[in-house]
Amino acid sequence: MLTALAGAEPVVGVSGAAVQRLQFFVSESTWDAEAVNARRLELLAAEAATAAHAGGVLVVDDSGDRKDGHATAHVARQYLGSVGKTDNGIVAVPTLWADERVYYPLHVVPYTPAGRLPGGSHDPEFVTKPEIAVDLVARAVAAGVRFAVVVADCFYGPSETVTLVGALERAGLPYVLALKPHMKTWARAEEAHSPVEAAEDLGWRSRRRPGGWRPVTRRFRDGRTETWWAGDARLAGWGPDRPVRLVIGWWWAGRRSAGDRSATCTTASVQRRPASRWASTPRATRCAATALRRYVARRPEQPCGPR
């Protein structure tokens, strides 16, 4: 990798001066990584093509890679998103700014598993991933990064923890966080008890009779498109006329219903907004599609998102 960065041939070029200088800079020289990163963000902010704006999203999503042995800091057996299973490796929690044109990382903090600390999960140095996420969002705000909402998957949402949700609520920051489709919540016997049941209540019958669902075109960078359906659902204290909304998106591919578990890809999200009469305005009919587009933007290396 270093030979490629230095413009040298692999293996045979490893002893070249340019490669050795780069190796020394990375592994031996004294430099402040935070200062270098701050300068990188300054340069991105100075360019109109890459400057963060209020229409983008702030993404929180941990990422892990395999790493053999145990000598390297942070290495442990843990879930690695890059391979989709538990394996030996290192996990980091980054923040990413993205819109439908560009995306780039902001800050990153390595996650230290409890097993590597003397006191385990009770060790004073132990910090959970959601707690790291709270700090990273605060750093983005302090750095003056503009964004519409904070976006994260269900690991950081209320299905798993209230740590990030609570911090965002206290800071008054809007968010779109995923829920587990089958997350159970208290409700009256005749009401929905999970996002999947809430999806059924939107009254899907067919593409011509979609009930409370709105079609959303998901456009990929290679020109492909696919139709998703988004709906404002009601579950417990969430709803289109509540401070916190529940938005459910699913992919159409000949599905019999929005609740067909074997065939439906369901993304359940909650979005914070000020309580008002806004839910009764024409703009409210576009809310579900907007929330889904913002959630899809957390995976910029795949589609551009619904439009």
C-alpha positions as CSV (number, residue, x, y, z in Angstrom):
1,M,0.0,0.0,0.0
2,L,2.8,2.4,0.9
3,T,4.6,1.7,-2.4
4,A,1.4,2.6,-4.3
5,L,1.0,5.9,-2.4
6,A,4.6,6.8,-3.1
7,G,4.2,5.9,-6.8
8,A,6.7,3.0,-6.6
9,E,6.6,-0.7,-7.7
10,P,5.2,-3.2,-5.2
11,V,7.9,-5.3,-3.4
12,V,10.9,-4.2,-5.5
13,G,10.3,-0.5,-4.7
14,V,9.9,-0.9,-1.0
15,S,13.4,0.2,-0.2
16,G,13.2,3.4,-2.4
17,A,13.7,6.8,-0.8
18,A,10.2,8.0,-1.4
19,V,8.7,4.8,0.2
20,Q,11.0,5.0,3.2
21,R,10.2,8.7,3.8
22,L,6.5,7.9,3.8
23,Q,7.0,4.9,6.1
24,F,9.0,7.1,8.5
25,F,6.3,9.8,8.4
26,V,3.5,7.3,9.2
27,S,5.2,5.2,11.8
28,E,8.1,7.1,13.4
29,S,7.8,10.9,13.0
30,T,6.1,13.1,15.6
31,W,2.9,14.7,14.3
32,D,-0.4,15.5,15.7
33,A,-3.1,13.5,14.0
34,E,-5.9,15.8,15.3
35,A,-4.1,18.8,13.9
36,V,-3.7,17.2,10.5
37,N,-7.4,16.2,10.5
38,A,-8.5,19.7,11.5
39,R,-6.5,21.1,8.6
40,R,-8.0,18.5,6.2
41,L,-11.5,19.6,7.2
42,E,-10.6,23.3,6.8
43,L,-9.5,22.6,3.2
44,L,-12.8,20.7,2.5
45,A,-14.8,23.6,4.0
46,A,-13.0,26.1,1.8
47,E,-14.0,24.5,-1.4
48,A,-17.6,25.1,-2.7
49,A,-17.7,21.6,-4.2
50,T,-17.0,19.9,-0.8
51,A,-18.2,22.3,1.8
52,A,-20.8,20.9,4.2
53,H,-24.2,22.5,3.8
54,A,-27.5,22.3,5.6
55,G,-28.9,19.8,3.2
56,G,-26.4,17.1,4.0
57,V,-26.5,14.4,6.7
58,L,-24.2,13.6,9.5
59,V,-23.7,9.8,9.5
60,V,-22.6,7.7,12.5
61,D,-21.7,4.1,11.7
62,D,-19.0,1.9,13.2
63,S,-16.7,0.0,10.8
64,G,-14.4,-3.0,11.5
65,D,-11.7,-4.9,9.7
66,R,-9.9,-8.1,10.4
67,K,-6.6,-8.1,12.3
68,D,-4.7,-11.1,13.4
69,G,-3.0,-11.4,16.9
70,H,-3.7,-9.5,20.1
71,A,-0.7,-7.2,20.4
72,T,-2.2,-4.3,18.5
73,A,-4.3,-1.9,20.5
74,H,-8.1,-2.4,20.3
75,V,-7.9,-5.9,18.7
76,A,-10.4,-8.4,19.9
77,R,-13.0,-10.9,18.7
78,Q,-16.0,-8.6,17.9
79,Y,-18.6,-8.0,15.2
80,L,-17.0,-6.6,12.0
81,G,-19.3,-4.9,9.6
82,S,-16.9,-5.4,6.7
83,V,-17.2,-9.2,6.8
84,G,-20.7,-9.4,8.4
85,K,-19.7,-11.6,11.3
86,T,-17.8,-11.8,14.6
87,D,-14.0,-12.2,14.0
88,N,-10.7,-11.0,15.3
89,G,-10.2,-7.3,14.3
90,I,-10.4,-3.6,15.1
91,V,-13.5,-1.5,15.2
92,A,-13.7,2.3,14.9
93,V,-16.6,4.7,15.2
94,P,-16.5,7.5,12.6
95,T,-18.7,10.3,11.6
96,L,-19.3,11.0,7.9
97,W,-20.8,14.0,6.1
98,A,-22.7,13.1,2.9
99,D,-25.1,14.4,0.4
100,E,-26.1,13.0,-3.0
101,R,-22.9,14.3,-4.6
102,V,-20.0,13.8,-2.2
103,Y,-19.1,12.2,1.1
104,Y,-16.1,12.2,3.4
105,P,-15.2,11.2,7.0
106,L,-15.0,13.9,9.7
107,H,-13.7,12.3,12.9
108,V,-13.0,8.8,14.0
109,V,-12.4,7.1,17.4
110,P,-11.2,3.5,17.8
111,Y,-13.5,1.3,20.0
112,T,-11.8,-0.6,22.8
113,P,-13.7,-3.7,23.7
114,A,-14.4,-4.3,27.4
115,G,-12.4,-7.5,27.4
116,R,-9.2,-5.5,26.7
117,L,-9.6,-3.5,29.9
118,P,-8.6,-4.7,33.4
119,G,-12.1,-3.8,34.8
120,G,-14.0,-5.0,31.8
121,S,-17.3,-3.1,31.2
122,H,-16.9,-1.5,34.7
123,D,-13.5,-0.1,33.9
124,P,-13.4,3.8,34.0
125,E,-11.8,3.8,30.6
126,F,-14.5,1.8,28.9
127,V,-16.7,3.7,26.5
128,T,-19.6,2.2,24.6
129,K,-20.0,2.9,20.8
130,P,-23.2,5.0,21.4
131,E,-21.2,7.1,23.9
132,I,-18.5,7.6,21.4
133,A,-21.1,8.6,18.9
134,V,-22.4,11.3,21.2
135,D,-18.9,12.8,21.5
136,L,-18.4,12.6,17.8
137,V,-21.6,14.5,17.0
138,A,-20.6,17.2,19.6
139,R,-17.2,17.5,17.8
140,A,-18.9,17.9,14.4
141,V,-21.1,20.7,15.8
142,A,-18.2,22.4,17.5
143,A,-16.3,22.3,14.2
144,G,-19.1,24.2,12.5
145,V,-20.2,21.3,10.3
146,R,-23.7,22.0,8.9
147,F,-26.2,19.2,8.4
148,A,-29.9,18.5,8.2
149,V,-30.1,15.5,10.5
150,V,-28.0,12.9,12.3
151,V,-28.4,9.4,10.7
152,A,-27.5,6.0,12.1
153,D,-28.5,2.4,11.9
154,C,-30.5,0.4,14.5
155,F,-27.5,-0.2,16.7
156,Y,-27.6,3.5,17.7
157,G,-31.4,3.8,17.6
158,P,-34.0,3.4,20.3
159,S,-34.3,-0.4,19.5
160,E,-30.9,-0.9,21.3
161,T,-30.1,2.2,23.3
162,V,-31.4,5.6,24.3
163,T,-27.9,7.0,24.7
164,L,-27.6,8.8,21.4
165,V,-31.3,9.6,21.1
166,G,-31.3,11.3,24.5
167,A,-28.2,13.4,23.7
168,L,-29.7,14.5,20.4
169,E,-32.9,15.4,22.1
170,R,-31.1,17.5,24.7
171,A,-29.1,19.2,22.0
172,G,-32.2,19.9,19.9
173,L,-30.6,18.1,16.9
174,P,-32.9,16.4,14.4
175,Y,-32.3,12.7,13.6
176,V,-33.2,9.8,11.4
177,L,-32.4,6.5,13.3
178,A,-33.3,3.0,12.3
179,L,-35.4,0.7,14.3
180,K,-35.4,-3.1,14.3
181,P,-38.6,-4.1,12.3
182,H,-39.8,-6.5,14.9
183,M,-39.0,-4.3,17.9
184,K,-41.8,-4.7,20.4
185,T,-43.3,-1.8,22.3
186,W,-46.2,-1.3,24.7
187,A,-49.6,-0.4,23.1
188,R,-53.2,-1.1,23.5
189,A,-54.3,-4.6,22.4
190,E,-55.9,-3.4,19.2
191,E,-53.0,-1.2,18.2
192,A,-49.7,-2.0,16.5
193,H,-46.9,-3.3,18.7
194,S,-44.0,-3.3,16.3
195,P,-42.9,-1.4,13.1
196,V,-43.9,-4.4,11.0
197,E,-47.5,-4.3,12.4
198,A,-47.5,-0.5,12.0
199,A,-46.7,-1.0,8.3
200,E,-49.7,-3.3,7.9
201,D,-51.9,-0.6,9.4
202,L,-51.0,1.7,6.4
203,G,-53.4,-0.3,4.3
204,W,-51.3,-1.6,1.4
205,R,-53.4,-3.6,-1.2
206,S,-51.5,-3.2,-4.5
207,R,-49.4,-0.7,-6.4
208,R,-52.6,0.9,-7.7
209,R,-54.1,0.9,-4.2
210,P,-51.1,1.7,-1.9
211,G,-53.1,3.1,1.0
212,G,-50.8,5.3,3.1
213,W,-47.7,4.4,1.1
214,R,-45.8,6.8,-1.2
215,P,-43.6,5.6,-4.1
216,V,-40.0,6.7,-3.9
217,T,-37.5,6.2,-6.7
218,R,-34.1,5.1,-5.5
219,R,-31.5,6.0,-8.1
220,F,-28.1,4.3,-8.2
221,R,-24.9,5.9,-9.5
222,D,-24.7,3.5,-12.5
223,G,-28.1,4.7,-13.6
224,R,-30.2,1.9,-12.3
225,T,-33.4,2.7,-10.4
226,E,-35.7,0.7,-8.1
227,T,-39.0,1.7,-6.5
228,W,-39.3,1.9,-2.8
229,W,-42.4,2.8,-0.8
230,A,-42.4,5.0,2.2
231,G,-45.1,5.7,4.8
232,D,-45.8,7.7,7.9
233,A,-46.9,5.1,10.5
234,R,-48.1,5.2,14.0
235,L,-46.6,3.2,16.8
236,A,-46.8,3.9,20.6
237,G,-46.0,7.7,20.9
238,W,-44.7,8.1,17.3
239,G,-46.8,9.4,14.5
240,P,-47.1,12.0,11.7
241,D,-48.7,14.5,14.1
242,R,-46.2,13.8,17.0
243,P,-42.8,15.4,17.8
244,V,-41.2,12.1,16.8
245,R,-42.4,10.4,13.6
246,L,-42.1,6.8,12.5
247,V,-41.2,6.4,8.8
248,I,-41.1,3.0,7.2
249,G,-39.6,2.2,3.9
250,W,-39.7,-1.0,1.9
251,W,-38.6,-2.2,-1.5
252,W,-41.1,-3.3,-4.1
253,A,-40.4,-6.4,-6.1
254,G,-43.7,-8.1,-6.6
255,R,-44.5,-8.2,-2.8
256,R,-47.9,-9.3,-1.8
257,S,-48.0,-6.9,1.1
258,A,-45.8,-4.5,3.1
259,G,-45.7,-7.0,5.9
260,D,-44.5,-10.0,3.8
261,R,-41.6,-10.9,6.1
262,S,-39.9,-13.2,3.6
263,A,-39.9,-10.6,0.8
264,T,-39.9,-7.1,2.4
265,C,-36.9,-5.0,3.2
266,T,-38.1,-2.7,6.0
267,T,-36.3,0.4,7.3
268,A,-38.0,2.0,10.2
269,S,-36.8,5.4,11.2
270,V,-37.7,8.1,13.7
271,Q,-37.2,11.7,12.9
272,R,-37.2,14.5,15.5
273,R,-38.9,17.8,14.6
274,P,-40.6,20.6,16.6
275,A,-44.3,19.8,17.5
276,S,-46.5,22.1,15.4
277,R,-49.3,22.1,12.8
278,W,-46.8,21.3,10.2
279,A,-48.2,17.7,9.9
280,S,-51.4,19.0,8.3
281,T,-49.6,21.0,5.6
282,P,-49.0,19.8,2.0
283,R,-45.3,19.6,2.8
284,A,-46.1,16.8,5.2
285,T,-47.0,14.5,2.3
286,R,-43.3,14.6,1.3
287,C,-41.9,13.8,4.8
288,A,-41.7,10.1,4.5
289,A,-39.8,10.2,1.2
290,T,-37.4,12.9,2.7
291,A,-36.7,10.8,5.8
292,L,-36.1,7.7,3.7
293,R,-33.7,9.6,1.4
294,R,-31.8,10.9,4.4
295,Y,-31.5,7.4,5.8
296,V,-30.3,5.9,2.5
297,A,-27.6,8.6,2.3
298,R,-25.8,6.9,5.1
299,R,-24.6,4.3,2.5
300,P,-23.2,6.7,-0.1
301,E,-21.0,4.1,-1.8
302,Q,-24.2,2.4,-3.0
303,P,-27.2,4.4,-4.3
304,C,-27.5,8.1,-4.4
305,G,-30.8,7.9,-2.5
306,P,-34.4,8.4,-3.3
307,R,-35.4,11.5,-5.3
